[in-house]
Amino acid sequence: MNRPAARDNSKTPVSETAASEALGRPPSCANGWVAMSGLAGFLLSLILMYGSNLSPVHRSFIALAAAVLPMVLLDLFVLRVHRRPSTGLVWPRAQMAGPMDRSSVKRVLVKLIGLAGTIAAIGICYWLFPVYQERFYWPYWTALREAGPWLAAATVPYFFFVDRRMADPHDGYWQAGMAVLGRFEQVNGALLRQHALGWIIKGYFLPLMFVYLTNIIGAVVNSEFLGGQGGFLPFYRLIWDTSFAVDLVFGTLGYCLTLRLTDSQIRSSDPTFLGWAVAVACYQPFSNLLFHRYLEYQDDLSWTAWLADIPALQVLWGSVILALIGMYTWTTVVFGCRFSNLTHRGILTHGPFRLTKHPAYLSKNLAWWLIAVPFIPTAGFDEAIRDCLLLIGVNVIYFLRARTEERHLSRDPVYVAYALWIEQRGALRGIGRVFPLLRYRPPGQSLG
């Protein structure tokens, strides 16, 4: 969940009731119909690719293009998001910079040097750390070799186009360029740090998302159910894989499309160690250590085996799991092109975010309890207690992710207004009234 704006009103106490009643639910940064157009494009691409001989990487390219094109076209030509003040772009001709002169060309060249230096730093990390030499990442390297030259060619005119329209053209790329050139006296350290954090996030998460996407699309188009095997469990696996394919295509697009022109730029990145620690702990390679060595809560019993002799209950149980995973997927879809961990890219208030502030974490953690059924003893009652405590440990990590995200986003007064509205109108508002620890605490206030 990702979304702090230029102004920081986080030190100003806010009255919960007054704020929520005065502001109501703030408008969302994304449009639900735009997201649905991307979802439709992606699902259509899966149908068309079924039975094809495309390589896994090319399937991913087609899926990403099918999802992103309708969303970008609707955003730019119907909603005209590029004219929002939040983009930092100026569009009236009277306020726009004049024709390209020597100083503006020089500034863009500095930005391109900053981009090149940033990508070189990320590339050195890929070369240095052995984990990136593993076979797992090969689809990502193939994609970079094929798409990289085209992206580089598009970057130059895009930088010139956007620079002329920026209210403040000395952005993170310019700061990085000046640092590469050794002109440190002109560098804004805060802007440079935010630029670096944003690219570290992209450099870490994008390879994972793309590889996951490539693998899961293969699982969908080669599913047993589509191959003619009937029954609920093959159908369950198809819907499960398709749900995560949808989640990953929108996630991958989010890390790729950090553009001012679509108002999907990174406005800020979480600067705290705890925020980063609990986020990256949930992804490879760190999750392999944490969840498989310390918090391994699953035994040999799955819900499918537990309910094998009760087919009707097995179907009902599996359907509830799919509904929870569907909620999780819906949460990613409504971001449109704006999803990424550890970043603020606008405040979402529509879709499942009308119900609760963290619908993805809630639905996913509930699904894990139904999938693992750790409360069913197989090796003794003490083992069931142990598995439940370990899964609670996993739940705590996601609770901390939710709290650190709230702390980050609460630098934006729009998020504060949204969170207070949820406290008053959200579907789960009663839980916070019973358990004060779960309530949202606005900046400058303590829990009553």
C-alpha positions as CSV (number, residue, x, y, z in Angstrom):
1,M,0.0,0.0,0.0
2,N,1.8,2.9,-1.1
3,R,1.2,6.4,-1.4
4,P,3.5,12.0,1.6
5,A,3.0,15.2,-0.5
6,A,5.1,18.3,-0.8
7,R,3.6,19.9,2.2
8,D,4.2,18.2,5.6
9,N,1.4,19.0,8.1
10,S,2.2,16.0,10.2
11,K,3.0,18.1,13.3
12,T,-0.5,19.6,13.4
13,P,-2.9,17.9,15.7
14,V,-6.2,16.9,14.0
15,S,-9.6,16.4,15.6
16,E,-10.8,13.0,14.4
17,T,-14.5,13.8,14.3
18,A,-14.1,17.3,12.9
19,A,-11.7,16.2,10.2
20,S,-13.7,13.2,9.0
21,E,-17.0,15.2,9.0
22,A,-15.5,18.3,7.3
23,L,-13.6,16.5,4.6
24,G,-15.5,13.3,4.1
25,R,-13.8,10.7,2.0
26,P,-11.0,12.4,-0.1
27,P,-11.0,11.7,-3.8
28,S,-8.8,8.9,-5.0
29,C,-5.6,9.3,-7.0
30,A,-6.7,6.5,-9.4
31,N,-9.8,5.7,-11.3
32,G,-11.6,2.4,-11.0
33,W,-12.8,2.2,-14.6
34,V,-9.2,2.9,-15.8
35,A,-8.0,0.0,-13.7
36,M,-10.7,-2.2,-15.0
37,S,-9.7,-1.5,-18.6
38,G,-6.2,-2.7,-17.8
39,L,-7.6,-5.8,-16.2
40,A,-9.8,-6.5,-19.2
41,G,-6.8,-6.0,-21.6
42,F,-4.7,-8.4,-19.5
43,L,-7.3,-11.1,-19.3
44,L,-7.9,-10.8,-23.1
45,S,-4.2,-11.3,-23.7
46,L,-4.2,-14.5,-21.6
47,I,-7.1,-15.8,-23.8
48,L,-5.3,-15.0,-27.0
49,M,-2.0,-16.4,-25.8
50,Y,-3.5,-19.8,-24.8
51,G,-2.0,-22.5,-26.9
52,S,0.6,-20.2,-28.5
53,N,4.3,-21.0,-28.9
54,L,5.5,-17.7,-27.5
55,S,8.5,-17.6,-25.2
56,P,7.8,-16.9,-21.5
57,V,9.4,-13.5,-21.7
58,H,7.4,-12.5,-24.8
59,R,4.2,-13.6,-23.1
60,S,5.0,-11.3,-20.3
61,F,5.7,-8.4,-22.7
62,I,2.3,-8.9,-24.4
63,A,0.5,-9.2,-21.1
64,L,2.1,-6.0,-19.8
65,A,1.4,-4.1,-23.0
66,A,-2.2,-5.3,-23.0
67,A,-2.7,-4.0,-19.5
68,V,-0.9,-0.7,-19.7
69,L,-2.0,0.7,-23.0
70,P,-5.7,1.1,-22.2
71,M,-4.9,2.6,-18.8
72,V,-2.4,5.1,-20.1
73,L,-4.7,6.2,-23.0
74,L,-7.6,6.7,-20.7
75,D,-5.5,8.5,-18.1
76,L,-4.0,10.9,-20.7
77,F,-6.8,11.5,-23.2
78,V,-9.9,11.1,-21.1
79,L,-9.0,11.9,-17.5
80,R,-6.1,14.1,-18.5
81,V,-4.1,13.2,-15.4
82,H,-1.0,15.0,-16.8
83,R,-2.7,18.3,-15.9
84,R,-3.1,17.6,-12.2
85,P,-1.1,19.9,-9.9
86,S,0.4,16.8,-8.2
87,T,2.4,16.0,-11.3
88,G,4.6,19.1,-10.8
89,L,4.0,20.0,-14.5
90,V,2.8,23.3,-15.8
91,W,0.7,23.3,-19.0
92,P,-0.7,26.8,-19.7
93,R,1.5,28.3,-22.4
94,A,1.9,31.5,-20.5
95,Q,3.5,29.7,-17.6
96,M,5.5,27.2,-19.6
97,A,9.2,27.5,-20.2
98,G,10.3,29.1,-23.4
99,P,11.9,27.3,-26.4
100,M,14.8,25.1,-25.6
101,D,17.9,27.2,-25.0
102,R,21.4,26.3,-24.1
103,S,20.8,26.2,-20.4
104,S,17.7,23.9,-20.6
105,V,19.6,21.5,-23.0
106,K,22.5,21.5,-20.5
107,R,20.0,20.8,-17.6
108,V,18.5,17.8,-19.5
109,L,21.9,16.4,-20.3
110,V,22.7,16.6,-16.6
111,K,19.5,14.7,-15.9
112,L,20.5,12.0,-18.4
113,I,23.9,11.7,-16.8
114,G,22.1,11.3,-13.5
115,L,19.9,8.6,-14.9
116,A,22.9,6.8,-16.4
117,G,24.8,7.0,-13.1
118,T,21.8,5.7,-11.3
119,I,21.3,2.7,-13.6
120,A,25.1,2.0,-13.5
121,A,24.9,1.9,-9.7
122,I,22.0,-0.6,-9.8
123,G,23.8,-2.6,-12.5
124,I,26.9,-2.8,-10.3
125,C,24.8,-4.2,-7.5
126,Y,23.3,-6.8,-9.8
127,W,26.9,-7.8,-10.9
128,L,28.2,-7.8,-7.3
129,F,25.6,-9.8,-5.4
130,P,25.7,-13.5,-6.2
131,V,21.9,-13.9,-5.8
132,Y,21.4,-12.1,-9.1
133,Q,23.5,-14.7,-10.9
134,E,21.1,-17.4,-10.1
135,R,19.0,-19.0,-12.8
136,F,15.8,-17.6,-11.2
137,Y,16.6,-14.1,-12.6
138,W,17.4,-15.2,-16.2
139,P,14.0,-14.1,-17.6
140,Y,14.7,-10.6,-16.2
141,W,18.1,-10.3,-17.9
142,T,16.5,-11.5,-21.2
143,A,13.8,-8.9,-20.9
144,L,16.4,-6.1,-20.2
145,R,18.5,-7.1,-23.2
146,E,15.4,-7.0,-25.5
147,A,13.6,-4.0,-24.1
148,G,16.5,-2.0,-22.8
149,P,17.5,-0.3,-26.1
150,W,14.0,0.7,-26.8
151,L,13.5,2.2,-23.4
152,A,16.8,4.1,-23.6
153,A,15.7,5.5,-27.0
154,A,12.4,6.7,-25.6
155,T,14.0,8.2,-22.5
156,V,15.8,11.0,-24.2
157,P,12.8,12.7,-25.9
158,Y,10.7,12.1,-22.8
159,F,13.2,13.9,-20.6
160,F,13.3,16.9,-22.9
161,F,9.5,17.0,-23.2
162,V,8.9,16.8,-19.4
163,D,11.7,19.1,-18.4
164,R,10.2,22.1,-20.3
165,R,6.9,21.6,-18.4
166,M,8.2,21.1,-14.9
167,A,7.5,23.8,-12.3
168,D,10.8,22.9,-10.7
169,P,13.1,21.1,-13.2
170,H,15.9,20.5,-10.7
171,D,14.5,17.1,-9.7
172,G,16.2,13.9,-8.4
173,Y,17.7,13.1,-11.8
174,W,19.4,16.6,-11.9
175,Q,20.6,16.1,-8.3
176,A,22.1,12.7,-9.3
177,G,23.7,14.2,-12.4
178,M,25.3,16.9,-10.4
179,A,26.6,14.3,-7.9
180,V,28.0,12.2,-10.7
181,L,29.8,15.3,-12.1
182,G,31.2,16.0,-8.6
183,R,29.3,19.3,-8.2
184,F,28.2,18.4,-4.6
185,E,27.9,22.0,-3.5
186,Q,24.8,22.3,-5.7
187,V,23.2,19.0,-4.6
188,N,20.1,19.0,-2.5
189,G,20.8,16.0,-0.2
190,A,17.2,15.3,0.7
191,L,16.1,15.2,-3.0
192,L,19.1,13.0,-3.9
193,R,18.3,10.6,-1.0
194,Q,14.7,10.3,-2.1
195,H,15.9,9.7,-5.7
196,A,18.2,7.0,-4.5
197,L,15.6,5.3,-2.3
198,G,13.1,5.2,-5.2
199,W,15.5,3.6,-7.5
200,I,16.7,1.0,-4.9
201,I,13.0,0.1,-4.5
202,K,12.6,-0.3,-8.3
203,G,15.9,-2.2,-8.6
204,Y,15.0,-4.6,-5.9
205,F,11.4,-5.3,-6.6
206,L,11.1,-5.1,-10.4
207,P,13.2,-8.2,-11.1
208,L,11.2,-10.2,-8.6
209,M,7.8,-9.0,-10.0
210,F,8.8,-9.7,-13.6
211,V,10.1,-13.2,-12.9
212,Y,7.1,-14.1,-10.8
213,L,4.9,-12.8,-13.5
214,T,6.7,-14.8,-16.2
215,N,6.3,-18.0,-14.2
216,I,2.7,-17.5,-13.2
217,I,1.5,-16.7,-16.7
218,G,3.1,-20.0,-17.8
219,A,1.1,-21.8,-15.0
220,V,-2.1,-20.1,-16.2
221,V,-1.9,-20.9,-19.9
222,N,-0.8,-24.5,-19.1
223,S,-3.3,-25.2,-16.4
224,E,-4.8,-28.6,-15.9
225,F,-8.3,-27.2,-15.9
226,L,-7.8,-25.6,-19.3
227,G,-6.2,-28.8,-20.5
228,G,-9.5,-30.7,-19.8
229,Q,-9.1,-31.9,-16.3
230,G,-12.3,-31.4,-14.4
231,G,-13.1,-31.1,-10.7
232,F,-13.0,-28.3,-8.2
233,L,-9.3,-28.5,-7.3
234,P,-8.0,-27.9,-10.9
235,F,-10.5,-25.1,-11.1
236,Y,-9.2,-23.7,-7.8
237,R,-5.6,-23.8,-9.0
238,L,-6.5,-22.0,-12.2
239,I,-8.3,-19.2,-10.4
240,W,-5.5,-19.0,-7.8
241,D,-2.9,-18.7,-10.5
242,T,-4.9,-16.2,-12.5
243,S,-5.5,-14.0,-9.5
244,F,-1.8,-13.8,-8.7
245,A,-1.0,-13.2,-12.4
246,V,-3.4,-10.2,-12.3
247,D,-1.7,-9.0,-9.1
248,L,1.8,-9.4,-10.6
249,V,1.0,-7.7,-13.9
250,F,-0.2,-4.6,-12.1
251,G,2.7,-4.8,-9.6
252,T,5.2,-5.0,-12.4
253,L,3.7,-2.1,-14.3
254,G,3.8,-0.1,-11.1
255,Y,7.5,-0.5,-10.7
256,C,8.0,0.3,-14.4
257,L,5.7,3.3,-14.9
258,T,7.0,5.9,-12.4
259,L,6.2,8.9,-14.7
260,R,5.1,12.4,-14.0
261,L,3.2,12.4,-17.3
262,T,0.8,9.8,-15.9
263,D,0.9,11.2,-12.4
264,S,2.4,7.9,-11.2
265,Q,5.7,9.3,-10.1
266,I,7.2,8.5,-6.7
267,R,6.4,11.4,-4.4
268,S,8.4,10.0,-1.5
269,S,9.9,6.8,-0.3
270,D,9.7,5.5,3.3
271,P,13.0,6.7,4.9
272,T,12.8,4.5,8.0
273,F,14.8,1.3,8.7
274,L,11.8,-0.5,10.2
275,G,9.6,0.3,7.2
276,W,12.2,-1.2,4.9
277,A,13.0,-4.2,7.2
278,V,9.4,-5.5,7.5
279,A,8.8,-4.9,3.7
280,V,11.8,-6.7,2.2
281,A,11.5,-9.4,4.8
282,C,8.5,-10.6,2.9
283,Y,10.4,-11.1,-0.4
284,Q,13.2,-13.2,-1.7
285,P,15.9,-13.8,-0.6
286,F,15.1,-12.6,2.9
287,S,11.8,-14.4,3.1
288,N,13.5,-17.7,2.5
289,L,15.4,-17.3,5.8
290,L,12.6,-15.7,7.8
291,F,9.5,-17.7,6.7
292,H,11.2,-21.0,6.0
293,R,13.7,-21.2,8.8
294,Y,12.1,-19.2,11.7
295,L,8.4,-18.8,10.9
296,E,7.6,-22.0,9.1
297,Y,4.0,-22.6,10.3
298,Q,2.8,-25.3,7.9
299,D,3.0,-29.0,8.5
300,D,2.1,-31.9,6.2
301,L,-1.7,-31.2,6.4
302,S,-3.3,-28.9,3.8
303,W,-6.9,-27.9,3.7
304,T,-7.5,-30.0,0.6
305,A,-6.4,-33.2,2.4
306,W,-8.2,-32.2,5.6
307,L,-11.5,-31.9,3.8
308,A,-10.9,-34.6,1.1
309,D,-13.7,-36.8,2.5
310,I,-16.2,-33.9,2.7
311,P,-16.4,-32.6,-0.9
312,A,-19.1,-30.0,-0.3
313,L,-17.2,-28.5,2.6
314,Q,-14.0,-28.6,0.6
315,V,-15.6,-26.6,-2.2
316,L,-17.0,-24.1,0.3
317,W,-13.7,-23.7,2.1
318,G,-11.8,-23.3,-1.2
319,S,-14.3,-20.8,-2.4
320,V,-13.8,-18.6,0.7
321,I,-10.0,-18.8,0.1
322,L,-10.5,-17.7,-3.5
323,A,-12.8,-14.9,-2.4
324,L,-10.1,-13.6,0.0
325,I,-7.4,-13.9,-2.7
326,G,-9.8,-12.1,-5.0
327,M,-10.0,-9.2,-2.5
328,Y,-6.2,-9.2,-2.3
329,T,-6.0,-9.0,-6.1
330,W,-8.6,-6.3,-6.4
331,T,-6.6,-4.2,-4.0
332,T,-3.6,-4.3,-6.4
333,V,-5.7,-3.7,-9.5
334,V,-7.3,-0.4,-8.2
335,F,-3.8,1.1,-8.0
336,G,-3.7,1.1,-11.8
337,C,-0.2,2.0,-12.8
338,R,0.7,3.3,-9.3
339,F,1.5,0.2,-7.2
340,S,4.8,-0.2,-5.5
341,N,6.1,-1.0,-2.0
342,L,7.6,1.6,0.3
343,T,6.4,4.6,-1.7
344,H,3.8,7.3,-1.8
345,R,2.3,7.8,-5.3
346,G,-1.0,9.3,-4.4
347,I,-3.7,8.3,-1.9
348,L,-6.2,5.6,-2.9
349,T,-9.6,5.9,-1.3
350,H,-11.8,3.9,-3.7
351,G,-12.5,0.2,-4.3
352,P,-11.6,-2.0,-1.3
353,F,-10.0,1.0,0.3
354,R,-13.5,2.3,1.1
355,L,-13.8,-0.6,3.5
356,T,-10.4,-0.6,5.3
357,K,-7.0,1.0,5.1
358,H,-5.2,-2.3,4.5
359,P,-7.5,-4.7,2.6
360,A,-4.6,-6.6,0.9
361,Y,-2.9,-7.4,4.2
362,L,-6.1,-8.3,5.9
363,S,-7.4,-10.7,3.2
364,K,-4.0,-12.3,2.5
365,N,-3.4,-13.1,6.2
366,L,-6.9,-14.5,6.7
367,A,-6.4,-16.7,3.6
368,W,-3.2,-18.1,5.1
369,W,-5.1,-19.3,8.2
370,L,-7.6,-21.1,6.0
371,I,-4.9,-22.6,3.7
372,A,-2.5,-23.8,6.4
373,V,-5.2,-24.8,8.9
374,P,-2.5,-24.7,11.7
375,F,-5.2,-25.1,14.3
376,I,-5.8,-28.7,13.2
377,P,-3.5,-31.0,15.3
378,T,-1.7,-33.6,13.3
379,A,1.4,-34.4,15.5
380,G,-0.3,-33.4,18.8
381,F,-2.1,-30.5,20.3
382,D,1.2,-28.8,21.2
383,E,2.2,-28.8,17.6
384,A,-1.0,-27.0,16.6
385,I,-0.3,-24.3,19.2
386,R,3.2,-24.0,17.9
387,D,2.0,-23.6,14.3
388,C,-0.6,-21.0,15.3
389,L,1.9,-19.0,17.2
390,L,4.3,-19.0,14.2
391,L,1.5,-17.8,11.9
392,I,0.6,-15.1,14.4
393,G,4.3,-14.1,14.1
394,V,3.8,-13.7,10.3
395,N,0.6,-11.7,11.0
396,V,2.6,-9.4,13.3
397,I,5.1,-8.6,10.5
398,Y,2.2,-7.5,8.2
399,F,0.7,-5.5,11.1
400,L,4.1,-3.7,11.3
401,R,4.1,-3.1,7.6
402,A,0.6,-1.6,7.9
403,R,1.8,0.7,10.8
404,T,5.0,1.8,9.0
405,E,3.0,2.6,5.8
406,E,0.5,4.6,7.8
407,R,3.3,6.6,9.5
408,H,4.9,7.3,6.1
409,L,1.7,8.3,4.4
410,S,0.5,10.4,7.3
411,R,2.9,13.1,6.2
412,D,0.3,13.8,3.6
413,P,-2.8,15.5,5.0
414,V,-5.0,13.8,2.4
415,Y,-4.1,10.4,3.9
416,V,-4.8,11.7,7.4
417,A,-8.3,12.8,6.2
418,Y,-8.8,9.5,4.6
419,A,-7.7,7.5,7.6
420,L,-10.0,9.5,9.9
421,W,-12.9,8.9,7.5
422,I,-12.2,5.1,7.7
423,E,-12.1,5.3,11.5
424,Q,-15.7,6.8,11.3
425,R,-17.2,5.0,8.3
426,G,-15.0,2.0,7.5
427,A,-16.5,-1.5,7.5
428,L,-14.2,-2.6,10.4
429,R,-14.5,0.6,12.5
430,G,-15.9,-1.4,15.4
431,I,-12.7,-3.4,15.8
432,G,-10.7,-0.3,16.5
433,R,-13.2,0.8,19.2
434,V,-12.8,-2.5,21.0
435,F,-9.0,-2.8,20.5
436,P,-7.5,0.7,20.7
437,L,-4.1,-0.6,19.5
438,L,-5.6,-1.1,16.1
439,R,-7.0,2.4,15.8
440,Y,-5.4,4.9,13.5
441,R,-3.4,7.6,15.4
442,P,-3.2,10.9,13.6
443,P,0.1,12.8,13.8
444,G,0.4,14.7,17.0
445,Q,-2.3,12.7,18.8
446,S,-2.1,9.9,21.3
447,L,-4.7,7.2,21.6
448,G,-7.5,7.9,24.0
